[in-house]
């Protein structure tokens, strides 16, 4: 692929950047958008960028959205570029998601689950109708919403709400309905996709890490192809969790694990149809897993479906795109995809001139043969 250096474009590029700033400032009518406003009022957009950017920093995710003027891919690109400049100081031990401070927890596999279903904040049950009253909101209305909420919760027995909830899958394991974990895979170091290239075949941890910071739309698209029949994963959600997971690091003096903060994550565990490799093999339910930063339920579910699909492809060989690790993992990263797409806007003068020369030569030869 040939490129050519060009001159004289610096002033045009600088002017283009000034136009972007002008549009941002003029359309806002003199009211700058606060990063706190982005984080809380554009919550799901903010957490999508947080997840795809691959670094948990809520304030900088808001800043990236503001800088990118709402372009989620560009914002994730900015955030990931920042991450590449930050030194890595330490690593956590494996974190147990049973310790999550739950804000939402549901299961479509069972009506009653240990600890109960917790609907939390979700739009699944809302009517998709435009709420015209939101066009003219005021600070007083925001204060009234908050005041009414706290007044309505004064009678709740908060001390009866458990700090943690058991996993739904634990009950299925106790009943022998899920295959025991492979002892050879226990204790394996997680694949670091930020430092090691993907050389196929890759371990499951590499696939999960790649999908965890993958682009939500890409994951959904490939997972949907499997749901429609280009694959055979028809899962049931054993448990979908949204909450805050404590981050544990060793104390600098005692070495004992201590909580240094928490990150909001979404975790999904799906159960697929049982399978056995032969008449003598015990059939079990199979599992798919997804987890990512922020409140991103569609992404976590899509990731869990693809995890189960990729396991089939790795064990039995892929029969469709959603089971092919190379196809899936090299096409779900929004930053890579966007970068390759937008590079076509860069100067390709040399290659196109060459194409025109070949076309003219070919046309000339064909005209000569016809004459």
C-alpha positions, 0 to 999 in steps of 0.5 A: 500500500503506497502513501505520499507525503504532502505539504501545505496542509498544516494551516488547513488542519489547524483551521479544521480543529478550530471549526470543531471547537466553534461548533461545540461552543456555538451549539452549546449556547455558551453553556459548557457541558460539565463532566459530572453531567456526562457521567450521570445524565448520559450514564449508559453512554459514559459507561460504554466508553469506559468499557471500550476504552479499557481503563476504569477512570470515570472522570476521564471517560466523561472528558473523552466523550466531551472532547469527541463531541459524543462519538463513542468510538472516538472517545474510547480511542482517546481513553485507550490512547491515554491508558497507553501512557500510564505506568502499570504499578501493580496487579490485583489477585483474582477478584471474586464477583460474589463480593459485588455490592449489587445494584441489579441482579436477575435470572431468567432461568429461575423465578426464585433465586437465593437472595431474590431478584433485584430489578434495579435501574433498567429500561427493559420495562419502559414504554419506548415513547418520547417523554416530551416533558424532558424538553424543559427540565429544571433544577427544581425538578431534579431536586424534587425527584431526589427528595421524593425518592428518599422520602419513599424509602424511609420505611425500607428495612435496609439492615435486612439487605444482605451485603453479598448474594450467592451465585445461582450457578452454585446451586446447579453445580451442587445438583451435578447439572454443570460439568466440573471445571477443568483442573488443568485450566486452574491457576493459569495466568491470564493472557495480557492482550495489552502486552502480547499479540493475539497469535492463534490459537489463543487461550480463553482468557485472551478471548474474554479480555478481547471481548471485554473491551470490544465494541458493543455493536460488533459483539451484538452483531456477531452474537445475533448471527448465532442466535438467528441460526449461524450457530446453535447457542440458545442460552438461558441467563442463569444470572446477570449482575450489575454492581460494584466490585471491591478491588483488593491489593496487598498492604505495603507493610503487612502484605494482607489484601486490603480494599483500595476502591471499587469498580462498577461491572456487569457480569453475565453467566448463561447456561446453554443446552447440555451436550455429551461427546458420546454415549458414555459421556455424562451430559451437562449444561454448558456455560458462557461468561461475560464481564465488562466495566460499567453497566453494559448488559447487552454487551455482557450477554453478547459476550457470554453467548460468544464465549460459549460459541468460541468454546465450541469452535475451539473444541470441535472446529468452527462451522460458522463465523461466530465459532471462529476465534480469529474471525470474532476476535479480530473484528470486535475491537471498535478502535481497530475497526474504526482506524482501518475504516478512517485511514481511507480518508488519508491521501492515497494519491500514489496508489490511485494514480497507479490504478488509473495508469493500469486502467488506461493501459488496459482500455488502450489495449482493448481499443487497439484489439477491437480496431 
